[in-house]
Amino acid sequence: MKAKQQLVAKQPSREAILTPQKRQKIIDENQPVLETLERVVNEGYKQNPSLTGTEIIKVYQTLLGVLTRRVEGSEERAAIERLSPRAREIHDTLKDTIMSVDENLYPDTNEPTHDVPEPRERPSAKGVPIIADCLSVLIDSAKFWTREGGAQGYLNYVSNFFP
Protein backbone atom coordinates (compact mmCIF):
# COMPACT_ATOMS: atom_id res chain seq x y z
CA MET A 1 0.00 0.00 0.00
CA LYS A 2 1.37 3.40 -0.93
CA ALA A 3 1.77 6.00 1.79
CA LYS A 4 -0.16 9.19 1.23
CA GLN A 5 2.02 12.10 0.29
CA GLN A 6 1.34 15.30 2.10
CA LEU A 7 1.16 18.27 -0.21
CA VAL A 8 2.82 21.36 1.12
CA ALA A 9 2.23 24.66 -0.58
CA LYS A 10 5.51 26.41 -1.24
CA GLN A 11 5.62 30.15 -1.35
CA PRO A 12 6.81 31.15 -4.82
CA SER A 13 10.32 32.53 -4.92
CA ARG A 14 10.52 36.29 -5.26
CA GLU A 15 12.07 36.11 -8.72
CA ALA A 16 9.30 33.80 -9.94
CA ILE A 17 6.60 36.43 -9.38
CA LEU A 18 8.16 39.27 -11.37
CA THR A 19 5.84 40.41 -14.12
CA PRO A 20 7.42 42.25 -17.05
CA GLN A 21 5.79 45.48 -15.82
CA LYS A 22 7.06 45.06 -12.26
CA ARG A 23 10.52 44.13 -13.53
CA GLN A 24 10.69 47.28 -15.67
CA LYS A 25 9.46 49.45 -12.79
CA ILE A 26 12.19 48.05 -10.52
CA ILE A 27 14.81 48.71 -13.21
CA ASP A 28 13.58 52.26 -13.81
CA GLU A 29 13.46 53.14 -10.11
CA ASN A 30 16.69 51.41 -9.05
CA GLN A 31 19.06 51.66 -12.01
CA PRO A 32 21.99 53.01 -9.92
CA VAL A 33 21.68 50.17 -7.39
CA LEU A 34 21.49 47.54 -10.13
CA GLU A 35 24.52 49.02 -11.90
CA THR A 36 26.49 49.10 -8.66
CA LEU A 37 25.80 45.41 -7.99
CA GLU A 38 26.55 44.36 -11.56
CA ARG A 39 29.79 46.35 -11.48
CA VAL A 40 30.92 44.18 -8.55
CA VAL A 41 30.05 41.05 -10.53
CA ASN A 42 31.92 42.36 -13.57
CA GLU A 43 35.03 43.05 -11.47
CA GLY A 44 34.82 39.54 -10.04
CA TYR A 45 34.56 38.13 -13.57
CA LYS A 46 37.65 40.08 -14.64
CA GLN A 47 39.56 38.55 -11.74
CA ASN A 48 38.13 35.03 -12.31
CA PRO A 49 37.46 34.54 -16.05
CA SER A 50 36.27 30.97 -15.45
CA LEU A 51 33.37 32.19 -13.29
CA THR A 52 29.96 31.10 -14.58
CA GLY A 53 26.50 32.59 -14.64
CA THR A 54 25.21 29.69 -12.58
CA GLU A 55 27.62 30.60 -9.79
CA ILE A 56 26.41 34.20 -9.86
CA ILE A 57 22.78 33.06 -9.78
CA LYS A 58 23.57 31.05 -6.63
CA VAL A 59 25.29 34.09 -5.11
CA TYR A 60 22.27 36.30 -5.84
CA GLN A 61 19.86 33.68 -4.49
CA THR A 62 21.92 33.21 -1.34
CA LEU A 63 22.03 36.96 -0.75
CA LEU A 64 18.29 37.24 -1.34
CA GLY A 65 17.59 34.52 1.20
CA VAL A 66 20.02 35.82 3.79
CA LEU A 67 19.27 39.52 3.51
CA THR A 68 15.52 39.01 3.61
CA ARG A 69 15.88 36.62 6.56
CA ARG A 70 14.44 33.61 4.76
CA VAL A 71 17.69 31.86 5.65
CA GLU A 72 19.36 32.38 9.03
CA GLY A 73 21.86 30.85 11.42
CA SER A 74 23.41 27.53 10.49
CA GLU A 75 21.33 27.37 7.30
CA GLU A 76 22.85 30.72 6.28
CA ARG A 77 26.40 29.51 6.95
CA ALA A 78 25.73 26.29 5.05
CA ALA A 79 24.34 28.19 2.03
CA ILE A 80 27.43 30.40 1.91
CA GLU A 81 29.78 27.43 2.37
CA ARG A 82 28.16 25.66 -0.60
CA LEU A 83 29.35 28.47 -2.87
CA SER A 84 32.63 27.95 -4.70
CA PRO A 85 35.55 29.95 -3.23
CA ARG A 86 35.47 32.45 -6.09
CA ALA A 87 31.68 32.83 -5.78
CA ARG A 88 32.03 33.25 -2.01
CA GLU A 89 34.43 36.12 -2.63
CA ILE A 90 31.87 37.84 -4.88
CA HIS A 91 29.16 37.08 -2.32
CA ASP A 92 31.12 38.84 0.41
CA THR A 93 31.90 41.84 -1.79
CA LEU A 94 28.27 42.10 -2.92
CA LYS A 95 27.01 41.88 0.67
CA ASP A 96 29.37 44.71 1.69
CA THR A 97 28.23 46.73 -1.32
CA ILE A 98 24.56 46.13 -0.50
CA MET A 99 25.13 47.27 3.08
CA SER A 100 26.93 50.39 1.85
CA VAL A 101 24.11 51.19 -0.59
CA ASP A 102 21.56 50.65 2.18
CA GLU A 103 23.43 52.90 4.61
CA ASN A 104 23.57 55.64 1.96
CA LEU A 105 19.85 55.30 1.19
CA TYR A 106 18.75 54.92 4.81
CA PRO A 107 21.38 56.30 7.20
CA ASP A 108 21.03 55.62 10.90
CA THR A 109 18.99 58.53 12.20
CA ASN A 110 19.87 58.02 15.87
CA GLU A 111 21.50 60.88 17.71
CA PRO A 112 25.24 60.95 17.07
CA THR A 113 27.33 59.58 19.89
CA HIS A 114 31.02 59.22 20.55
CA ASP A 115 30.68 55.46 20.16
CA VAL A 116 31.54 53.85 16.87
CA PRO A 117 28.30 52.49 15.42
CA GLU A 118 28.14 48.76 14.96
CA PRO A 119 28.09 47.71 11.32
CA ARG A 120 24.76 46.42 10.07
CA GLU A 121 24.47 42.75 9.24
CA ARG A 122 21.31 43.15 7.17
CA PRO A 123 19.71 46.00 5.26
CA SER A 124 17.39 48.38 7.06
CA ALA A 125 13.68 47.65 7.15
CA LYS A 126 13.15 50.26 4.43
CA GLY A 127 16.02 48.90 2.34
CA VAL A 128 15.04 45.22 2.33
CA PRO A 129 12.24 45.52 -0.28
CA ILE A 130 14.46 47.53 -2.63
CA ILE A 131 17.41 45.16 -2.27
CA ALA A 132 15.13 42.12 -2.62
CA ASP A 133 13.55 43.57 -5.77
CA CYS A 134 16.96 44.37 -7.25
CA LEU A 135 18.30 40.88 -6.49
CA SER A 136 15.17 39.37 -8.02
CA VAL A 137 15.71 41.33 -11.24
CA LEU A 138 19.38 40.32 -11.30
CA ILE A 139 18.48 36.65 -10.79
CA ASP A 140 15.96 36.89 -13.62
CA SER A 141 18.52 38.54 -15.90
CA ALA A 142 21.30 36.10 -14.99
CA LYS A 143 19.02 33.11 -15.69
CA PHE A 144 17.94 34.55 -19.05
CA TRP A 145 21.43 35.42 -20.28
CA THR A 146 22.93 32.16 -19.02
CA ARG A 147 20.20 30.24 -20.83
CA GLU A 148 20.63 32.32 -24.01
CA GLY A 149 24.41 32.71 -24.03
CA GLY A 150 25.74 29.64 -22.29
CA ALA A 151 27.69 29.26 -19.06
CA GLN A 152 29.18 32.74 -19.27
CA GLY A 153 26.39 34.43 -21.21
CA TYR A 154 25.30 36.61 -18.29
CA LEU A 155 28.85 37.61 -17.42
CA ASN A 156 29.62 38.47 -21.05
CA TYR A 157 26.40 40.49 -21.22
CA VAL A 158 27.26 42.45 -18.06
CA SER A 159 30.83 43.07 -19.24
CA ASN A 160 29.44 45.00 -22.22
CA PHE A 161 28.36 47.80 -19.88
CA PHE A 162 31.60 48.35 -17.98
CA PRO A 163 35.13 49.21 -19.12
C-alpha positions as a Markdown table, in Angstrom:
| # | Residue | x | y | z |
|---|---|---|---|---|
| 1 | Met | 0.0 | 0.0 | 0.0 |
| 2 | Lys | 1.4 | 3.4 | -0.9 |
| 3 | Ala | 1.8 | 6.0 | 1.8 |
| 4 | Lys | -0.2 | 9.2 | 1.2 |
| 5 | Gln | 2.0 | 12.1 | 0.3 |
| 6 | Gln | 1.3 | 15.3 | 2.1 |
| 7 | Leu | 1.2 | 18.3 | -0.2 |
| 8 | Val | 2.8 | 21.4 | 1.1 |
| 9 | Ala | 2.2 | 24.7 | -0.6 |
| 10 | Lys | 5.5 | 26.4 | -1.2 |
| 11 | Gln | 5.6 | 30.1 | -1.4 |
| 12 | Pro | 6.8 | 31.2 | -4.8 |
| 13 | Ser | 10.3 | 32.5 | -4.9 |
| 14 | Arg | 10.5 | 36.3 | -5.3 |
| 15 | Glu | 12.1 | 36.1 | -8.7 |
| 16 | Ala | 9.3 | 33.8 | -9.9 |
| 17 | Ile | 6.6 | 36.4 | -9.4 |
| 18 | Leu | 8.2 | 39.3 | -11.4 |
| 19 | Thr | 5.8 | 40.4 | -14.1 |
| 20 | Pro | 7.4 | 42.2 | -17.0 |
| 21 | Gln | 5.8 | 45.5 | -15.8 |
| 22 | Lys | 7.1 | 45.1 | -12.3 |
| 23 | Arg | 10.5 | 44.1 | -13.5 |
| 24 | Gln | 10.7 | 47.3 | -15.7 |
| 25 | Lys | 9.5 | 49.4 | -12.8 |
| 26 | Ile | 12.2 | 48.1 | -10.5 |
| 27 | Ile | 14.8 | 48.7 | -13.2 |
| 28 | Asp | 13.6 | 52.3 | -13.8 |
| 29 | Glu | 13.5 | 53.1 | -10.1 |
| 30 | Asn | 16.7 | 51.4 | -9.0 |
| 31 | Gln | 19.1 | 51.7 | -12.0 |
| 32 | Pro | 22.0 | 53.0 | -9.9 |
| 33 | Val | 21.7 | 50.2 | -7.4 |
| 34 | Leu | 21.5 | 47.5 | -10.1 |
| 35 | Glu | 24.5 | 49.0 | -11.9 |
| 36 | Thr | 26.5 | 49.1 | -8.7 |
| 37 | Leu | 25.8 | 45.4 | -8.0 |
| 38 | Glu | 26.5 | 44.4 | -11.6 |
| 39 | Arg | 29.8 | 46.3 | -11.5 |
| 40 | Val | 30.9 | 44.2 | -8.5 |
| 41 | Val | 30.1 | 41.0 | -10.5 |
| 42 | Asn | 31.9 | 42.4 | -13.6 |
| 43 | Glu | 35.0 | 43.0 | -11.5 |
| 44 | Gly | 34.8 | 39.5 | -10.0 |
| 45 | Tyr | 34.6 | 38.1 | -13.6 |
| 46 | Lys | 37.7 | 40.1 | -14.6 |
| 47 | Gln | 39.6 | 38.5 | -11.7 |
| 48 | Asn | 38.1 | 35.0 | -12.3 |
| 49 | Pro | 37.5 | 34.5 | -16.0 |
| 50 | Ser | 36.3 | 31.0 | -15.5 |
| 51 | Leu | 33.4 | 32.2 | -13.3 |
| 52 | Thr | 30.0 | 31.1 | -14.6 |
| 53 | Gly | 26.5 | 32.6 | -14.6 |
| 54 | Thr | 25.2 | 29.7 | -12.6 |
| 55 | Glu | 27.6 | 30.6 | -9.8 |
| 56 | Ile | 26.4 | 34.2 | -9.9 |
| 57 | Ile | 22.8 | 33.1 | -9.8 |
| 58 | Lys | 23.6 | 31.0 | -6.6 |
| 59 | Val | 25.3 | 34.1 | -5.1 |
| 60 | Tyr | 22.3 | 36.3 | -5.8 |
| 61 | Gln | 19.9 | 33.7 | -4.5 |
| 62 | Thr | 21.9 | 33.2 | -1.3 |
| 63 | Leu | 22.0 | 37.0 | -0.7 |
| 64 | Leu | 18.3 | 37.2 | -1.3 |
| 65 | Gly | 17.6 | 34.5 | 1.2 |
| 66 | Val | 20.0 | 35.8 | 3.8 |
| 67 | Leu | 19.3 | 39.5 | 3.5 |
| 68 | Thr | 15.5 | 39.0 | 3.6 |
| 69 | Arg | 15.9 | 36.6 | 6.6 |
| 70 | Arg | 14.4 | 33.6 | 4.8 |
| 71 | Val | 17.7 | 31.9 | 5.7 |
| 72 | Glu | 19.4 | 32.4 | 9.0 |
| 73 | Gly | 21.9 | 30.9 | 11.4 |
| 74 | Ser | 23.4 | 27.5 | 10.5 |
| 75 | Glu | 21.3 | 27.4 | 7.3 |
| 76 | Glu | 22.8 | 30.7 | 6.3 |
| 77 | Arg | 26.4 | 29.5 | 6.9 |
| 78 | Ala | 25.7 | 26.3 | 5.0 |
| 79 | Ala | 24.3 | 28.2 | 2.0 |
| 80 | Ile | 27.4 | 30.4 | 1.9 |
| 81 | Glu | 29.8 | 27.4 | 2.4 |
| 82 | Arg | 28.2 | 25.7 | -0.6 |
| 83 | Leu | 29.4 | 28.5 | -2.9 |
| 84 | Ser | 32.6 | 28.0 | -4.7 |
| 85 | Pro | 35.6 | 29.9 | -3.2 |
| 86 | Arg | 35.5 | 32.5 | -6.1 |
| 87 | Ala | 31.7 | 32.8 | -5.8 |
| 88 | Arg | 32.0 | 33.2 | -2.0 |
| 89 | Glu | 34.4 | 36.1 | -2.6 |
| 90 | Ile | 31.9 | 37.8 | -4.9 |
| 91 | His | 29.2 | 37.1 | -2.3 |
| 92 | Asp | 31.1 | 38.8 | 0.4 |
| 93 | Thr | 31.9 | 41.8 | -1.8 |
| 94 | Leu | 28.3 | 42.1 | -2.9 |
| 95 | Lys | 27.0 | 41.9 | 0.7 |
| 96 | Asp | 29.4 | 44.7 | 1.7 |
| 97 | Thr | 28.2 | 46.7 | -1.3 |
| 98 | Ile | 24.6 | 46.1 | -0.5 |
| 99 | Met | 25.1 | 47.3 | 3.1 |
| 100 | Ser | 26.9 | 50.4 | 1.9 |
| 101 | Val | 24.1 | 51.2 | -0.6 |
| 102 | Asp | 21.6 | 50.7 | 2.2 |
| 103 | Glu | 23.4 | 52.9 | 4.6 |
| 104 | Asn | 23.6 | 55.6 | 2.0 |
| 105 | Leu | 19.8 | 55.3 | 1.2 |
| 106 | Tyr | 18.8 | 54.9 | 4.8 |
| 107 | Pro | 21.4 | 56.3 | 7.2 |
| 108 | Asp | 21.0 | 55.6 | 10.9 |
| 109 | Thr | 19.0 | 58.5 | 12.2 |
| 110 | Asn | 19.9 | 58.0 | 15.9 |
| 111 | Glu | 21.5 | 60.9 | 17.7 |
| 112 | Pro | 25.2 | 61.0 | 17.1 |
| 113 | Thr | 27.3 | 59.6 | 19.9 |
| 114 | His | 31.0 | 59.2 | 20.5 |
| 115 | Asp | 30.7 | 55.5 | 20.2 |
| 116 | Val | 31.5 | 53.9 | 16.9 |
| 117 | Pro | 28.3 | 52.5 | 15.4 |
| 118 | Glu | 28.1 | 48.8 | 15.0 |
| 119 | Pro | 28.1 | 47.7 | 11.3 |
| 120 | Arg | 24.8 | 46.4 | 10.1 |
| 121 | Glu | 24.5 | 42.8 | 9.2 |
| 122 | Arg | 21.3 | 43.2 | 7.2 |
| 123 | Pro | 19.7 | 46.0 | 5.3 |
| 124 | Ser | 17.4 | 48.4 | 7.1 |
| 125 | Ala | 13.7 | 47.7 | 7.2 |
| 126 | Lys | 13.1 | 50.3 | 4.4 |
| 127 | Gly | 16.0 | 48.9 | 2.3 |
| 128 | Val | 15.0 | 45.2 | 2.3 |
| 129 | Pro | 12.2 | 45.5 | -0.3 |
| 130 | Ile | 14.5 | 47.5 | -2.6 |
| 131 | Ile | 17.4 | 45.2 | -2.3 |
| 132 | Ala | 15.1 | 42.1 | -2.6 |
| 133 | Asp | 13.5 | 43.6 | -5.8 |
| 134 | Cys | 17.0 | 44.4 | -7.2 |
| 135 | Leu | 18.3 | 40.9 | -6.5 |
| 136 | Ser | 15.2 | 39.4 | -8.0 |
| 137 | Val | 15.7 | 41.3 | -11.2 |
| 138 | Leu | 19.4 | 40.3 | -11.3 |
| 139 | Ile | 18.5 | 36.6 | -10.8 |
| 140 | Asp | 16.0 | 36.9 | -13.6 |
| 141 | Ser | 18.5 | 38.5 | -15.9 |
| 142 | Ala | 21.3 | 36.1 | -15.0 |
| 143 | Lys | 19.0 | 33.1 | -15.7 |
| 144 | Phe | 17.9 | 34.6 | -19.0 |
| 145 | Trp | 21.4 | 35.4 | -20.3 |
| 146 | Thr | 22.9 | 32.2 | -19.0 |
| 147 | Arg | 20.2 | 30.2 | -20.8 |
| 148 | Glu | 20.6 | 32.3 | -24.0 |
| 149 | Gly | 24.4 | 32.7 | -24.0 |
| 150 | Gly | 25.7 | 29.6 | -22.3 |
| 151 | Ala | 27.7 | 29.3 | -19.1 |
| 152 | Gln | 29.2 | 32.7 | -19.3 |
| 153 | Gly | 26.4 | 34.4 | -21.2 |
| 154 | Tyr | 25.3 | 36.6 | -18.3 |
| 155 | Leu | 28.8 | 37.6 | -17.4 |
| 156 | Asn | 29.6 | 38.5 | -21.0 |
| 157 | Tyr | 26.4 | 40.5 | -21.2 |
| 158 | Val | 27.3 | 42.4 | -18.1 |
| 159 | Ser | 30.8 | 43.1 | -19.2 |
| 160 | Asn | 29.4 | 45.0 | -22.2 |
| 161 | Phe | 28.4 | 47.8 | -19.9 |
| 162 | Phe | 31.6 | 48.3 | -18.0 |
| 163 | Pro | 35.1 | 49.2 | -19.1 |
